[in-house]
Amino acid sequence: MRKIIGKGVAAAIAARAFRYTRAAQMTMWSLTLPQVAATLAATLVGFQTVNAGGQRLIDERILDVVFVLIVVTATLGPIMTQRYAPLMLAASEKRAFKKSA
C-alpha cells in the first residue's frame, strides 16, 4: 500500500512543480504503478534466500502479500492510464488551440 501511495505523492509533487494538469498527474501515477518484473524477481530471490539457521529471508505470508500487490498494481495501472491519458491529451490539445488562436 505504501508503494501505491508513495508513487501517488511523487506524481503529485512533480505535477505541482511542473504545473501539470490533474489528468497528466494521474497518467504519470498510473504509468509508474506496475513494476511486476522487478518486484517479482526481488521477491523470489528473497524467498529462496535462507540464513544460517535455515529461515527464509521472506516467508510465505510476505510472498502472498507481494503477489497481491503485483496483481493490484498490474491491474490498476492500465485501467487508470486508459481513463486519464485521453483526458491529458484533450487538455493538451485545448491548450495548443488557445495558444494558436
C-alpha positions, 0 to 999 in steps of 0.5 A: 500500500505504501508503494501505491501511495508513495508513487501517488505523492511523487506524481503529485509533487512533480505535477505541482512543480511542473504545473501539470494538469490533474489528468497528466498527474494521474497518467504519470501515477498510473504509468509508474504503478506496475513494476511486476518484473522487478518486484517479482524477481526481488521477491523470489530471490528473497524467498529462496534466500535462507540464513544460517539457521535455515529461515527464509529471508521472506516467508510465505505470508510476505510472498502472498502479500507481494503477489497481491500487490503485483496483481493490484498494481498490474491491474490498476495501472492500465485501467487508470492510464486508459481513463486519464491519458485521453483526458491529458491529451484533450487538455493538451490539445485545448491548450495548443488551440488557445495558444494558436488562436 
